[in-house]
């Protein structure tokens, strides 16, 4: 029997980057566990969240999320740290300069076993998002909310979430994230962040079929071709209704 962790009081941020999303989760009153493989960004987080670390409200895991436990090669993009990835083809897009590091690789199961299951799982691990969502299927206790960056495999991500037991879906247009509002607090969402926690998103949750129809007619078609205007970015949210 699958259980959804609606009583959990922490959020897990996979792909923390500079910590803007984590800062918001902490401001909302949640505890946070953040995973980041880039050692420079991890060092910045230890400084930025020193008080929260000392208060045991924030845990930083310096590792890459991957399909198996062990060591994995992580490619740091020297021009745009958002593009860093274990997938070299993604990290080196647009002929970007990169350097490779050997880092710890952890599965979603590893993280849940050590830190528990979060209320909300934010997935932003360049090139590994679908792998993470497929790993959700084997977890007996799952987050009540999950969000993931849109990518050419967006439709497969929706299907993986449905296979994991999620039946409510929303989409967020991140091109307007700086105008978004969380009714729980006065917070400015910086560009590049993922916006409100799933429980504070406007609009109604949609079933899988209706959501796929919306997605494939406005964001990407069933081949993965991007349909929205250039420059738009989206985040997919799911819950158990």
Rosetta silent file (secondary structure, phi, psi, omega in degrees, C-alpha in Angstrom):
SEQUENCE: XXXXXXXXXXXXXXXXXXXXXXXXXXXXXXXXXXXXXXXXXXXXXXXXXXXXXXXXXXXXXXXXXXXXXXXXXXXXXXXXXXXXXXXXXXXXXXXXXXXXXXXXXXXXXXXXXXXXXXXXXXXXXXXXXXXXXXXXXXXXXXXXXXXXXXXXXXXXXXXXXXXXXXXXXXXXXXXXXXXXXXXXXXXXXXXXXXXXXXXXXXXXXXXXXXXXXXXXXXXXXXXXXXXXXXXXXXXXXXXXX
SCORE:     score description
SCORE:     0.000 S_00000001
   1 L     0.000  129.766  179.528    0.000    0.000    0.000 S_00000001
   2 L   -83.550  136.050  176.905    1.360    3.420   -0.994 S_00000001
   3 E  -116.948  137.663  176.820    1.402    6.159    1.627 S_00000001
   4 E  -106.861  130.906 -166.889    1.765    9.859    0.783 S_00000001
   5 L   -79.474   62.732 -176.793    3.716   11.881    3.337 S_00000001
   6 L   -72.154  -16.766  178.279    1.159   14.601    4.017 S_00000001
   7 L   -93.596   -2.569 -179.715    2.313   15.003    7.642 S_00000001
   8 L   -65.494  148.286 -177.972    5.966   15.554    6.692 S_00000001
   9 L  -117.958   20.937  176.439    7.405   18.967    7.599 S_00000001
  10 E  -133.635  159.867  179.647   10.368   19.188    5.261 S_00000001
  11 E  -117.587  138.276  177.651   11.015   19.833    1.584 S_00000001
  12 E  -107.371  123.658 -176.224   13.706   18.125   -0.480 S_00000001
  13 E  -108.471  100.559  178.747   15.365   20.273   -3.144 S_00000001
  14 E   -88.866  113.660 -174.157   17.120   18.134   -5.760 S_00000001
  15 L    89.295   63.520 -173.407   19.441   20.421   -7.699 S_00000001
  16 L   -65.895  -35.161 -173.483   19.713   23.299   -5.229 S_00000001
  17 L    56.705 -123.121 -176.124   21.981   25.486   -7.398 S_00000001
  18 L   -88.800   -0.735  171.330   22.397   28.830   -5.561 S_00000001
  19 L    92.317   12.393 -178.682   19.683   28.080   -3.029 S_00000001
  20 H   -64.767  -38.913  177.863   16.943   30.549   -4.009 S_00000001
  21 H   -69.540  -42.238  178.737   14.245   27.882   -3.788 S_00000001
  22 H   -59.926  -40.724  179.178   15.621   26.534   -0.526 S_00000001
  23 H   -59.624  -40.069  177.879   15.600   30.044    0.973 S_00000001
  24 H   -66.342  -44.142  179.865   11.898   30.324    0.173 S_00000001
  25 H   -60.189  -41.474  178.496   11.089   26.906    1.661 S_00000001
  26 H   -65.662  -38.881  178.184   12.855   27.905    4.881 S_00000001
  27 H   -64.519  -30.084  176.467   10.983   31.232    4.924 S_00000001
  28 L   -72.296   -9.599  179.171    7.737   29.265    4.693 S_00000001
  29 L    99.247    0.619  177.557    8.694   27.555    7.937 S_00000001
  30 L   -81.415  156.165  162.721    9.668   24.198    6.484 S_00000001
  31 E   -81.934  162.180 -176.530   12.889   22.366    7.161 S_00000001
  32 E  -141.757  141.740  169.374   14.864   21.598    4.004 S_00000001
  33 E  -119.562  121.292 -176.618   17.214   18.961    2.643 S_00000001
  34 E  -119.711  139.728 -179.396   19.028   20.137   -0.481 S_00000001
  35 E  -114.390  127.396 -179.526   21.184   18.107   -2.862 S_00000001
  36 L  -147.236  128.791 -176.956   23.898   19.818   -4.917 S_00000001
  37 L   -92.602  -20.703 -177.801   26.857   18.248   -6.760 S_00000001
  38 L   -78.040  113.331 -174.803   28.728   21.440   -7.677 S_00000001
  39 H   -62.529  -31.053  178.293   31.230   21.983   -4.816 S_00000001
  40 H   -66.386  -43.271  178.409   31.399   25.746   -5.423 S_00000001
  41 H   -69.057  -36.778  177.809   27.625   26.101   -5.076 S_00000001
  42 H   -63.540  -40.936  178.090   27.616   23.794   -2.058 S_00000001
  43 H   -63.169  -40.439  177.100   30.246   25.974   -0.371 S_00000001
  44 H   -61.918  -37.921  179.697   28.112   29.047   -1.054 S_00000001
  45 H   -67.974  -36.497  178.680   25.098   27.344    0.543 S_00000001
  46 H   -63.393  -31.609  175.717   27.048   26.516    3.684 S_00000001
  47 H   -78.260  -47.618 -176.367   27.731   30.239    4.063 S_00000001
  48 H   -61.475  -38.252 -174.394   24.263   31.448    3.018 S_00000001
  49 L  -111.732   31.534 -177.632   22.427   29.043    5.319 S_00000001
  50 H   -57.577  -42.920 -178.777   24.903   28.894    8.208 S_00000001
  51 H   -65.583  -42.036 -178.790   22.251   29.866   10.770 S_00000001
  52 H   -69.598  -34.276  175.787   19.749   27.311    9.470 S_00000001
  53 H   -64.739  -44.847 -179.638   22.421   24.595    9.445 S_00000001
  54 H   -63.750  -32.764 -179.929   23.312   25.423   13.052 S_00000001
  55 L   -85.767    2.721 -179.704   19.621   25.314   13.998 S_00000001
  56 L    61.222   31.548  175.353   19.247   21.906   12.271 S_00000001
  57 L   -98.233  -15.959 -176.175   16.623   23.325    9.894 S_00000001
  58 E  -135.359  130.783  176.648   18.727   22.826    6.774 S_00000001
  59 E  -121.449  127.381  178.639   20.761   19.834    5.628 S_00000001
  60 E  -103.848  127.794  177.126   23.078   20.042    2.624 S_00000001
  61 E  -112.759  111.942 -177.779   23.914   16.845    0.742 S_00000001
  62 L   -89.886   94.483 -175.106   26.886   17.311   -1.573 S_00000001
  63 L  -166.492  170.220  172.764   26.201   14.665   -4.213 S_00000001
  64 E  -108.205  138.655  174.086   24.601   14.009   -7.593 S_00000001
  65 E   -79.121  131.273 -173.412   21.286   12.195   -7.883 S_00000001
  66 L  -146.564  179.081 -175.354   21.820    9.218  -10.146 S_00000001
  67 L   -79.319  -12.816  177.658   20.432    5.844  -11.201 S_00000001
  68 L  -152.812  160.708  178.970   22.646    3.928   -8.763 S_00000001
  69 L   -76.721  152.709  178.447   24.743    4.502   -5.668 S_00000001
  70 E   131.066 -158.197  179.276   28.481    5.061   -5.974 S_00000001
  71 E   -95.940  140.559  179.980   30.787    7.499   -7.713 S_00000001
  72 E  -138.559  150.215  177.374   29.657    9.344  -10.834 S_00000001
  73 E   -83.960  125.147 -179.986   31.272   11.878  -13.169 S_00000001
  74 E  -114.260  129.488 -175.712   29.647   15.293  -12.904 S_00000001
  75 E  -102.823  111.625 -179.167   30.289   17.891  -15.601 S_00000001
  76 E   -86.774  121.970  177.081   30.333   21.469  -14.287 S_00000001
  77 E   -80.566  119.438 -175.221   29.392   24.049  -16.923 S_00000001
  78 L   -78.083  -14.543 -179.238   31.800   26.963  -16.473 S_00000001
  79 L   -99.046  -33.009 -177.615   29.576   29.440  -18.339 S_00000001
  80 L  -145.739  102.242 -173.913   26.145   28.559  -16.898 S_00000001
  81 H   -66.496  -15.650  175.758   26.039   26.509  -13.702 S_00000001
  82 H   -67.663  -20.980 -177.625   22.349   25.669  -14.332 S_00000001
  83 H   -91.647   -2.513  179.154   23.519   23.454  -17.207 S_00000001
  84 L   -60.987  143.239 -172.148   25.882   21.308  -15.136 S_00000001
  85 E  -164.319  157.685  169.305   24.939   17.638  -15.393 S_00000001
  86 L   -74.390  -17.296  178.774   26.059   14.036  -15.174 S_00000001
  87 L   -90.832  107.598 -172.833   24.999   13.904  -18.833 S_00000001
  88 H   -61.592  -33.557 -179.431   27.967   15.340  -20.745 S_00000001
  89 H   -64.118  -33.715  177.206   25.879   16.119  -23.827 S_00000001
  90 H   -77.808  -41.415 -177.798   23.635   18.430  -21.814 S_00000001
  91 H   -64.494  -30.327 -175.317   26.447   20.027  -19.836 S_00000001
  92 L  -100.409   16.196 -179.625   28.378   20.939  -22.994 S_00000001
  93 H   -56.881  153.870 -179.522   25.464   22.383  -24.979 S_00000001
  94 H    56.030   29.289  179.782   26.187   25.443  -27.118 S_00000001
  95 H    56.342   34.929 -179.446   29.867   24.428  -26.998 S_00000001
  96 L   -69.913  144.933  174.457   30.051   25.575  -23.377 S_00000001
  97 L   -74.043  139.867  179.886   33.322   25.040  -21.473 S_00000001
  98 E  -138.723  164.821  166.636   33.085   22.424  -18.727 S_00000001
  99 E  -137.748  147.048 -173.527   35.260   20.544  -16.277 S_00000001
 100 E   -99.639  142.596  177.207   34.591   17.081  -14.901 S_00000001
 101 E  -131.655  147.417  171.214   34.529   16.018  -11.255 S_00000001
 102 E   -92.501  119.891 -176.446   34.096   12.651   -9.560 S_00000001
 103 E  -129.291  166.673  175.314   31.311   13.030   -6.993 S_00000001
 104 E   -68.617  136.843  175.268   29.141   10.817   -4.823 S_00000001
 105 E  -110.257  129.484 -178.570   26.096    9.439   -6.640 S_00000001
 106 E  -126.722  145.008  173.944   22.921    8.770   -4.655 S_00000001
 107 L   -89.698  167.799  175.681   19.552    7.335   -5.645 S_00000001
 108 H   -61.806  -37.146  177.511   16.225    8.703   -4.498 S_00000001
 109 H   -62.514  -39.734  175.971   15.904    5.636   -2.304 S_00000001
 110 H   -57.398  -45.895 -176.374   19.239    6.428   -0.647 S_00000001
 111 H   -67.491  -44.424 -179.377   18.023    9.930    0.179 S_00000001
 112 H   -66.500  -37.389 -179.656   14.618    8.864    1.486 S_00000001
 113 H   -64.567  -38.606 -176.267   16.151    6.105    3.603 S_00000001
 114 H   -83.934  -39.183 -171.219   18.587    8.512    5.289 S_00000001
 115 H  -111.005   -9.985 -176.887   16.533   11.707    5.568 S_00000001
 116 L    95.466  175.528 -179.511   12.920   10.543    5.344 S_00000001
 117 L   -96.021  127.062 -177.909   10.228   11.298    2.782 S_00000001
 118 L   -78.002  162.154  170.195    9.505   14.998    2.221 S_00000001
 119 L   -65.374  -40.748 -174.289    6.130   16.656    1.939 S_00000001
 120 E  -135.265  129.945  177.296    7.301   18.153   -1.357 S_00000001
 121 E  -111.500  114.166  175.974   10.032   16.947   -3.703 S_00000001
 122 E   -97.914  120.801 -176.011   11.408   19.574   -6.098 S_00000001
 123 E  -109.134  115.493  177.086   13.279   17.919   -8.978 S_00000001
 124 L  -143.954   58.016 -175.722   15.706   20.045  -10.966 S_00000001
 125 L  -111.327   96.609 -171.571   18.581   17.717  -11.822 S_00000001
 126 L   -44.396  114.934  175.042   19.599   18.459  -15.379 S_00000001
 127 L    86.794   -8.020 -176.523   19.220   15.355  -17.525 S_00000001
 128 L  -120.485    5.335 -175.110   18.250   13.015  -14.665 S_00000001
 129 H   -57.759  -47.361 -178.284   14.717   14.231  -13.922 S_00000001
 130 H   -65.208  -36.775  176.409   12.942   11.307  -15.586 S_00000001
 131 H   -58.937  -43.569  179.196   15.275    8.852  -13.826 S_00000001
 132 H   -62.808  -46.079 -177.499   14.277   10.367  -10.463 S_00000001
 133 H   -64.698  -35.580  176.580   10.567   10.179  -11.232 S_00000001
 134 H   -67.604  -33.343  177.310   10.854    6.530  -12.252 S_00000001
 135 H   -67.412  -25.282  177.438   12.623    5.811   -8.944 S_00000001
 136 H   -59.524  -31.647 -173.240    9.587    7.256   -7.149 S_00000001
 137 L   -61.548  -29.149 -177.014    7.528    4.297   -8.318 S_00000001
 138 L   -91.071   -1.473  179.781    9.361    1.870   -6.019 S_00000001
 139 L   -84.841  127.296  179.955    9.017    4.039   -2.898 S_00000001
 140 L   -70.187  -41.150  176.179    6.345    2.829   -0.482 S_00000001
 141 E  -105.190  122.094 -175.271    6.113    6.287    1.129 S_00000001
 142 E  -117.524  154.518  173.958    5.984    9.071   -1.441 S_00000001
 143 L   -61.252  147.156  176.051    5.948   12.890   -1.207 S_00000001
 144 L   -68.820  -33.798 -179.406    2.483   14.414   -1.310 S_00000001
 145 E  -124.901  142.976  174.912    3.739   16.934   -3.859 S_00000001
 146 E  -137.734  140.719  170.542    6.331   16.626   -6.633 S_00000001
 147 E  -134.248  153.017 -176.633    7.493   19.163   -9.194 S_00000001
 148 E  -147.830  144.562  176.654    9.882   18.786  -12.101 S_00000001
 149 E   -64.854  140.016  172.482   11.357   21.038  -14.762 S_00000001
 150 L   -66.996  147.380  179.418    9.816   20.682  -18.195 S_00000001
 151 L  -156.031  176.417  178.744   12.127   19.082  -20.758 S_00000001
 152 L   -57.763  -16.280  177.983   11.809   17.254  -24.086 S_00000001
 153 L  -102.589   27.175 -176.605   10.686   14.224  -22.050 S_00000001
 154 H   -57.123  -42.544 -179.714    7.918   16.161  -20.316 S_00000001
 155 H   -64.334  -39.618  176.936    5.171   13.796  -21.436 S_00000001
 156 H   -65.260  -33.613  177.106    7.161   10.821  -20.167 S_00000001
 157 H   -65.038  -41.842  177.542    7.584   12.669  -16.847 S_00000001
 158 H   -61.408  -44.328 -179.496    3.801   13.075  -16.567 S_00000001
 159 H   -65.407  -38.189  178.393    3.329    9.378  -17.296 S_00000001
 160 H   -65.352  -39.024  177.353    5.999    8.407  -14.748 S_00000001
 161 H   -65.359  -41.843  177.719    4.267   10.510  -12.100 S_00000001
 162 H   -63.750  -40.453  178.216    0.932    8.893  -12.908 S_00000001
 163 H   -63.870  -27.086  179.007    2.551    5.451  -12.705 S_00000001
 164 L   -82.748   -3.792  175.426    3.837    6.431   -9.241 S_00000001
 165 L   109.255    2.206 -179.685    0.255    7.108   -8.102 S_00000001
 166 L   -83.934  137.571 -175.375   -0.158   10.853   -8.657 S_00000001
 167 L  -131.718    7.922  174.896   -3.503   11.898  -10.104 S_00000001
 168 E  -126.909  134.709 -173.332   -3.548   15.711   -9.868 S_00000001
 169 E  -136.957  146.356  171.991   -1.444   17.949  -12.105 S_00000001
 170 E  -140.958  159.259  175.817   -0.690   21.661  -12.639 S_00000001
 171 E  -126.534  140.955 -179.414    1.724   23.578  -14.826 S_00000001
 172 E  -119.156  128.554  176.022    3.563   26.793  -13.927 S_00000001
 173 E   -87.094  105.666 -174.456    4.879   29.240  -16.516 S_00000001
 174 H   -75.695   -6.479  175.488    8.193   30.341  -14.994 S_00000001
 175 H   -67.378  -15.253  178.716    8.547   33.280  -17.373 S_00000001
 176 H  -113.197   20.846 -172.778    6.225   35.063  -14.905 S_00000001
 177 H   -63.851  -31.826 -178.555    7.803   33.769  -11.695 S_00000001
 178 H   -69.990  -15.096  177.785    8.848   37.234  -10.475 S_00000001
 179 H   -96.515   -1.874 -175.393    5.157   38.255  -10.489 S_00000001
 180 L   -77.723  158.736 -175.954    3.986   35.243   -8.495 S_00000001
 181 L  -136.790  138.593  172.867    2.684   35.457   -4.946 S_00000001
 182 E  -104.997  119.486 -176.566    2.498   33.027   -2.050 S_00000001
 183 L   -64.546  -13.420 -178.011   -0.519   33.822    0.151 S_00000001
 184 L   -81.647  -21.401 -178.686    1.338   32.529    3.212 S_00000001
 185 E  -163.456  161.316  177.106    4.011   35.245    3.215 S_00000001
 186 L   -86.123  105.669 -174.558    5.333   38.282    1.369 S_00000001
 187 L  -137.715  134.578  175.740    8.117   36.808   -0.734 S_00000001
 188 L   -93.860  120.427  177.365    9.849   37.959   -3.901 S_00000001
 189 L   -87.370  115.767  179.524   10.572   35.056   -6.251 S_00000001
 190 L   -72.046  156.022  175.496   13.793   35.752   -8.159 S_00000001
 191 L   -57.409  138.267 -178.975   14.131   34.919  -11.840 S_00000001
 192 L    94.454  -11.248  176.896   15.195   31.307  -12.264 S_00000001
 193 L   -83.673  172.974 -174.507   13.350   30.073   -9.185 S_00000001
 194 L  -102.896    5.530  174.289   10.473   27.604   -9.361 S_00000001
 195 L    81.086 -164.047 -172.451    7.825   29.688   -7.602 S_00000001
 196 L   -62.278  155.739  169.137    5.408   28.696   -4.824 S_00000001
 197 L   -58.985  150.966 -174.032    5.217   25.349   -3.092 S_00000001
 198 H   -52.646  -32.495 -177.376    2.614   23.145   -4.777 S_00000001
 199 H   -72.952   -8.414 -177.994    0.029   23.800   -2.035 S_00000001
 200 H  -113.675   10.147 -179.884    0.042   27.539   -2.873 S_00000001
 201 L   -76.216  140.628  175.726   -0.318   27.376   -6.655 S_00000001
 202 L   -72.600  163.489  175.712   -3.361   29.060   -8.206 S_00000001
 203 L    87.387  169.706 -176.712   -5.871   27.102  -10.271 S_00000001
 204 L   -94.210  152.287  173.397   -7.391   23.657   -9.958 S_00000001
 205 L   -73.564  139.894 -178.426   -5.627   20.338  -10.117 S_00000001
 206 E  -110.497  149.315  172.578   -6.286   18.467  -13.368 S_00000001
 207 L   -70.171  166.134 -174.810   -6.555   14.754  -14.047 S_00000001
 208 H   -58.776  -47.910 -175.154   -3.900   13.081  -16.183 S_00000001
 209 H   -62.442  -46.445  179.964   -5.864   12.946  -19.446 S_00000001
 210 H   -66.229  -37.237 -179.390   -6.953   16.605  -19.325 S_00000001
 211 H   -68.452  -42.287  178.012   -3.483   17.700  -18.269 S_00000001
 212 H   -62.314  -37.409  177.344   -1.790   15.797  -21.087 S_00000001
 213 H   -62.969  -45.096  177.253   -4.206   17.410  -23.544 S_00000001
 214 H   -62.184  -46.637 -176.700   -3.314   20.863  -22.202 S_00000001
 215 H   -62.916  -47.609 -175.124    0.399   20.101  -22.196 S_00000001
 216 H   -76.188   -8.848  177.251    0.567   18.636  -25.706 S_00000001
 217 H  -104.342  -12.614 -176.223   -1.442   21.514  -27.192 S_00000001
 218 H  -127.564  -25.812 -175.144    0.373   24.406  -25.489 S_00000001
 219 L  -110.835  -62.452  178.046    3.855   23.351  -24.293 S_00000001
 220 E  -141.067  144.092  175.422    5.214   20.364  -26.265 S_00000001
 221 L   -81.042 -177.878 -172.902    3.652   18.003  -28.749 S_00000001
 222 L   -71.782   -8.990  173.187    3.912   14.242  -28.359 S_00000001
 223 L   -91.958   -4.852 -177.718    7.291   14.190  -30.155 S_00000001
 224 L    93.684    1.949 -179.682    8.757   16.626  -27.606 S_00000001
 225 L   -71.135  131.561 -176.473    8.750   19.586  -29.991 S_00000001
 226 E   -73.801  126.348 -177.193    8.413   22.869  -28.084 S_00000001
 227 L  -103.222  -25.428 -176.051    5.181   24.678  -28.974 S_00000001
 228 L   -72.040  161.932  177.573    5.259   27.655  -26.591 S_00000001
 229 L   -57.354  149.770  179.808    6.863   30.986  -27.563 S_00000001
 230 L   -56.948  141.106  178.347   10.660   31.115  -27.368 S_00000001
 231 L    93.250  -11.046  179.388   12.006   31.943  -23.941 S_00000001
 232 L   -80.754  143.556  176.195    9.145   30.379  -21.982 S_00000001
 233 L  -132.408  146.516 -174.199   10.000   27.851  -19.261 S_00000001
 234 E  -132.378  153.932  174.899    7.643   25.575  -17.377 S_00000001
 235 E  -127.724  132.327 -178.980    7.524   23.495  -14.206 S_00000001
 236 E   -98.208  133.094 -179.780    5.187   20.515  -13.845 S_00000001
 237 E  -118.730  146.096  178.337    3.539   19.822  -10.473 S_00000001
 238 E  -139.656  152.215  176.379    1.795   16.673   -9.279 S_00000001
 239 E  -148.291  170.176  171.487   -0.082   15.582   -6.162 S_00000001
 240 L  -101.719  113.755 -177.684   -2.243   12.769   -4.842 S_00000001
 241 L   -77.501    0.000    0.000   -5.821   14.042   -4.675 S_00000001
